[in-house]
Amino acid sequence: MTKGLFLRTEPLLTGHQDELSIQSVLIRLAGEKATGVLVLSPSGARIHLRTGLMEALEGVESLAETLVRLGMVNPSGLVRINSHSSDLHRRLLLEGLLSAEGLIEALRQQIRFGLSYLLRLQNQRYAFYRHPPLPSPTAALPVAQALLEAAEQQIPLPLSQPLRLARSEAALHLEVAEWSLLRWLNGRRSLGSALELSGLEEAEGQAAVRSLLSKGLLEPAAVQGLRLIVPERAHLGNNYHPPASIKANLFLKACDGERTAEQVGQEVKASAEETASLLCMLYREGLLAIRSGQHEFEHLLEEY
């Protein structure tokens, strides 16, 4: 849905959740009947608003994952129309795989799931940008209703998200199952993969995840910031030496200062981890500059 170009504009509102909670930010924007997109970092989640109503929430669970989880679409149908396309919602409607009413309900479920997860994360920054509203149909969910429904949900498990141990000043007192899971959450593998590697029974593993989330001990990995980082080619002198690998050259050529690092990685068919490695390598070699998303990029440099 979002192309990332809004990141080049100045945000209308910025802050940290320690100063103003995410709930309070959303209520304030709803009261102002704001239209735009609220970007959360380091999760990279994007909450779309139109005249104070929540249209959609991107960056936690994809629309394809929501549809499969709810049993609304057959996974084979998603493969046929490319579930990763930015216009998936439109293609589902055109192919007759989903009705407009079904899409609205899926978007609302996507909001409830994502918001329930995001409200339990710690150390988040936020920025609100002016951005055109999404094409209809959208969730059109009142903020107060969305917050209430998200609070009533059981802590969701974002299995596709890479997570890591959050910074904590307090001493950790964890159960054996929680330690068994944490050792696999290195910020590079997904939560689902970590659960499989932990060897924990399904119920025990899910309980460990929910406990860690409720204690504020898990945070999105720095690689999530790829969707907020916009790289561009640096101004090079006469001593310019191109990267050694073909993939690095393709990646560098695609960095136009318009698209996010995530979009560039998708164009050159690089995984998220490979995209992060290429981005950091080319930056350290002086071949790339960061046009926006500097805060997210600094976190990425710490890990790569």
N, C-alpha and C positions, 0 to 999 in steps of 0.2 A: 504494500500500500504506500508506504512512505519512501520517497526517493532520496532523502538526505539533504536536499538543497536548502531546507530551512535552517540547517546548522550554520550556514554562512551569514545569517542575519543576527542581529543583536536580540537576545532574549528580553522579553518584557518583564520577567520575574525570575529571580534566581535565589538560591539559598540552600541550607542544609537542614535535614529533618530534626536536628537537635534544637534549631531555632524555631522552626515551624513544621509540625508533623505533616506527612503526606496527606493524611485525612483532612487536616486544616487547610492545606493548599487547595485540595479539590473542592472543598466546601466554599472557599473564598472565590475560586474561579466560577463555580456554579452560581453563586450570588451575583457575580458580575456579568453573568450570561456570556462568558468568554467563548471565543472560537479560536482554536489553535491546537497545539500538541504539547503535552507535558512530557518532558524527557527525564528519565531517572537514570542516575549513574551510581555505581558501576554496572548495574544490571542491563543498561541499554534499553529498558522498556519504554514504550511510547504510548501515552494515553491520549486519544483523539477526542476533542470536545467540540460541540457545535451549539452555540447559544446556551452553554451551561449543561448540556446533556452529553453523556458519554457515548461516543459513536463506536469505538473499537479500542482494543488494547493489544498491542503488538509486543513481541519480544520475550514472552514467557512460554506460552504454548501456541504453536502455529495453528492456523485455521484448519489445516489438514489433520493435525493431531486431535483437535477438538472434535471434528466430525467423526473420526474413527472411534474415539473414546465414547462418544454418545451413540455410536451405531447408526449414524444418519447417512453415511456414505460407505460404500464398499471400497476397501483399500485398492483393489485392482482397478477400479474406475479412476482413482486419483493418479495411479501410475500412468494411465493412458493419456491424461491431460496435463501431466507435469505438476505435481502438488507443490513444487517450489516456486512456481511462477508468481509474479507480483500481482497479477490480475486473476488469481484463482477463483475468487468469489464471482467475478463476471463470467468466467468460463463454465463454472458449475451451473449457473443459471441458463446460459446459452445451450449447454449440453442436456439440459433437463434432468440433471442429477440431483438438483436441489431446488425447492420452491423459494420464493422471496420470503415467505413466512418462516421456512426452515432456516434460511440464512440468518434472519434476524435473531432467531432463538439461539443459533450456534454462536453468533457474535456476543450475545448476552451471557451465554455460558462461558465463553472465552474470557470475558471481562471478570466474571465472578471468580473463576479459577485463578487468573493472573493477579487480580487485586488481592485476593486472600493470601497469596504467596508474597507479594510485594510488601504488604503491610506488616509482615513479620520479619523483614530484613532490617539490618542495622546499617548505620553509617552511609546513608544515601544522600546524594545531592540531587537537586531538581532545577530544571530550567523550563520556562514556558515560552514558546515561540508562536508568533502569528503564522498561521498556516491555513490554506484553503480547506473547507470541509470535505469529507470523503463523499464519493458518489453514493446515492441511495441504491439499495436499502442499507441502513445502518442500525445499530442496536438501539439508539435513541433512549438510553437508560438514564433516568434521573440519578444524579450523584448520590444523594442521600439513600436512595433505594439500593444502589450498587454497593455502597459501604456497609449497609446493614446486612445484605445478603452475603457479602464476602466475610464479614465477621462471624456469621452463623455457620459457615462452611468448616468442615474438618480441614486441618492444614493439608494443602495439596502437595503432591509429589511431582515436581517438574523433572521427569526422568531424562529428558533430553538436554537439560542444562548442566554445564560444567560448574561445579562448586568447589570451594576451598574453605579451610578453617579461617574464620574471621579473627581479626586482632582482638584480644581481650586482656584487660589489665588484671582481672581477677584470676585466682587460681582455679584450674579446671578440676571438677569432680564429676567424672563420667562413669557410666556403666560399662561393663565389658563389651557389650554389643556396640555401644557408641564408639569406643576405641577401635573395635574391629572394622567399623565402617570408615572412620576418619583417616586411617592409614592409606586408604585408596582414593580419597578425595584430594587430589593434588592440583586441582585447577585446570587440568588438561583432559581428563576423561569425564564423561557424562555421569550424572547421578545413577542412571540405570546400570551403566557398566560397573560403577563402584559397588552397587548392591550385589551384582552377580559375582564379582571377585571376592567380596567379603565372606562368602560362604554361609551367610546368615539365612535362616528360614525366612520366607517372604514376609510373614506377619511381624517377626522380630526385627527384620531389617527396616520395614516401613515405620515401625514404632521408634526405632533409633533415629531415623531421619527426622521425624516429627518432633522428637524430643530436642534434637540439636537445633532445629529451626526455632522452636519455642524459646530456647535459651539464648538465641541470637548468636550462635556460634558458627553459622554457615553464611557465606556471602558469595555472590556471583564471581566467577573467575575473571581475570583481567581480559581474557580473550573476548568476553562479551562486549567490550568497548569497541570492537572492530566496527560495529554498526553506527558508532558515533564519531569515528575518526575519519577525517577527510584529508588524504595525503596529496601532495603535488610534487612534481619534479623540481629539484633545486636548480638555481641558476649556476651553471657549471662554467669553469674557465677552460683554458687551452689544454690543461693537463688531465682532462676528463678521460677516464678509463671505464668502459662499459662493464657491467657485471659479467661474471664468468659463465653462468648458466643461462640457458634459453628461457627457462621459466622466470628467472629474475628479470631478464630483459623485457619479457612480455608484461610482467607485473609493473615494472617501471614505466613502460610506454603507456599503460592504461591509467596511470595516476594523473588525472587531468585537473585536480583541484575542484572537481564537481561531485564525483561519486565518493561514497564511503569506502573504506578499506574492505569491508565485507562485500560490497558490490564488485570491487576490483578483483577480489579473490574468486568470486563466483565466475567472473568473465574468463579468467585464466585457468579455471577448473582446479583451484587449490583448496584444500581443506582449511578449516578455521585455524588449526594449529600451524599449517604451512604458511597461510597468509600472515599470521602474527610473526613468524620467523623471518619471512621475506621483508615485511615492513620494517622490523627492527634492524635487520642486517643492512638494508639499503639506506636507512636513516644514519646508522653508525658510519657508513662509508661516505656520507655527505652527499648522497644522490637524491635524497628525498627531504622534503620539509613537511611540516604538519600545518595545514591551513586552519583546521578547527578540531576540537576534541583533544586539546593538549593535556588536560587532566587525565583523561582516560589513557592517553598514550604513555604518560609517565608511569602509570600502573603496569602497562604492558611491558615497558622496558625493564621493570623490576623482575618480571618472570621470564623474559626471553633475552 
